[in-house]
Amino acid sequence: MTSTEVQSDTGSETDTQPYRSQVLRRVLGTVVLLSFALVEPVVAQESAVCAAERLPEMISGFFQLTTGIGVIGVVVVWQADSLAEMFTLHPEQREGLKRHKRGALKSALLLLVLGPLYMVAGSMMNLPLAQCVDLVPW
């Protein structure tokens, strides 16, 4: 391949680039406009979850159960890492266990903060699920 052939190939690619971005903008604009038109009637309807007889309590119970199991799992991981750390001689392995413990602690905090954060943000945004389902794990 000569240098003129390479230049002609790249020249054709740069000519189609503005066309592709223009088509992409039009498609994205159409999708956004259609989503506003289609979502508005759905938002106006009452939530099917809140209208169900015992579904909000079941969702709350499931969330509390899974959060409790997650916190118990974090405690088990923390204790296992602490036990392994006592019998570890190499500093690299000890630092790896400490990093793993910090990761487990971050996971526990995320588990405990996510539900209340959804409740606060959902009530501020008037989400129907946040008004009828209790996602606070305690």
Protein Blocks (a to p, Z undefined) as FASTA:
>chain_A
ZZklmmmmmmmmmmmmmmmmmmmmmmmmmmmmmmmmmmmmmmmpccfklmpmklmmmmmm
mmmmmmmmmmmmmmmmmmmmmmmmmmpmbfklmmmmmmmmmmmmmmmmmmmmmmmmmmmm
mmmnopaklmmpccbfZZ
